[in-house]
Amino acid sequence: MAQKQDTLQKQVFLSNLVGQKRAKKVLKHFYDVYQQTGIFRNCFVVGEKGVGKTTIIRGVGELLEKQYVEVSSASISNKTELING
């Protein structure tokens, strides 16, 4: 029963995303692997402003009930700032 609900949540989440076919395909694969192994791969999301990067990752975080780190590349000027936060 729980697996059915998880599948339904995934379908609802992915169906609510407009466009982004490739991103949805990759996320579906990551989610399927997560369902089998309990491990969700790291995601490095890049794209133009306004394409839905934050929306997608926030949705994934909620779906998995996991925390995530949001980093704006505009605030990073060198690799030391990225690594040290």
C-alpha positions as CSV (number, residue, x, y, z in Angstrom):
1,M,0.0,0.0,0.0
2,A,2.8,2.4,0.9
3,Q,4.6,1.7,-2.4
4,K,1.3,2.5,-4.3
5,Q,1.1,5.9,-2.5
6,D,4.8,6.6,-3.2
7,T,4.2,5.9,-6.9
8,L,1.1,8.1,-6.9
9,Q,3.1,11.0,-5.2
10,K,5.8,10.7,-7.8
11,Q,3.3,10.7,-10.7
12,V,1.5,13.8,-9.3
13,F,4.8,15.6,-8.7
14,L,6.2,14.9,-12.1
15,S,2.9,15.5,-13.9
16,N,2.6,19.0,-12.3
17,L,5.9,20.0,-13.9
18,V,5.4,21.7,-17.2
19,G,7.9,20.9,-19.9
20,Q,11.3,19.8,-18.8
21,K,11.0,16.3,-20.4
22,R,14.6,15.4,-20.0
23,A,14.8,16.6,-16.3
24,K,11.6,14.6,-15.5
25,K,13.0,11.5,-17.1
26,V,16.2,11.7,-15.1
27,L,14.4,12.4,-11.9
28,K,12.0,9.5,-12.5
29,H,15.1,7.2,-12.9
30,F,16.7,8.6,-9.7
31,Y,13.5,8.2,-7.8
32,D,13.1,4.6,-9.0
33,V,16.6,3.8,-7.9
34,Y,15.9,5.5,-4.6
35,Q,12.8,3.3,-4.1
36,Q,15.0,0.2,-4.6
37,T,18.1,1.2,-2.7
38,G,17.2,4.1,-0.4
39,I,19.9,6.2,-2.1
40,F,19.2,9.3,-4.2
41,R,22.0,10.5,-6.3
42,N,23.4,14.0,-5.9
43,C,21.9,16.5,-8.3
44,F,23.8,19.5,-9.7
45,V,21.1,21.5,-11.5
46,V,22.1,24.3,-13.9
47,G,20.1,26.4,-16.4
48,E,18.9,29.8,-17.3
49,K,17.0,32.0,-14.9
50,G,13.4,31.0,-14.6
51,V,13.5,27.5,-16.1
52,G,12.3,25.9,-12.8
53,K,15.5,24.6,-11.2
54,T,14.5,25.5,-7.7
55,T,10.9,24.4,-8.1
56,I,12.1,21.0,-9.3
57,I,14.6,20.4,-6.5
58,R,12.3,21.7,-3.8
59,G,9.6,19.2,-5.1
60,V,12.1,16.4,-5.0
61,G,13.2,17.3,-1.5
62,E,9.5,17.3,-0.3
63,L,8.8,14.0,-2.2
64,L,11.8,12.3,-0.5
65,E,11.2,14.1,2.8
66,K,14.9,15.1,2.6
67,Q,16.9,18.3,3.2
68,Y,18.7,19.9,0.4
69,V,21.3,22.7,0.0
70,E,20.5,25.6,-2.3
71,V,23.5,27.5,-3.6
72,S,23.3,30.5,-5.9
73,S,26.3,30.6,-8.2
74,A,26.0,34.4,-8.4
75,S,27.2,34.6,-4.8
76,I,30.3,32.5,-5.4
77,S,33.4,34.1,-6.8
78,N,36.0,31.2,-6.4
79,K,36.2,27.6,-5.5
80,T,37.2,28.3,-1.9
81,E,33.9,30.1,-1.2
82,L,32.0,27.1,-2.7
83,I,33.9,24.5,-0.6
84,N,33.9,26.6,2.7
85,G,30.4,28.0,2.3
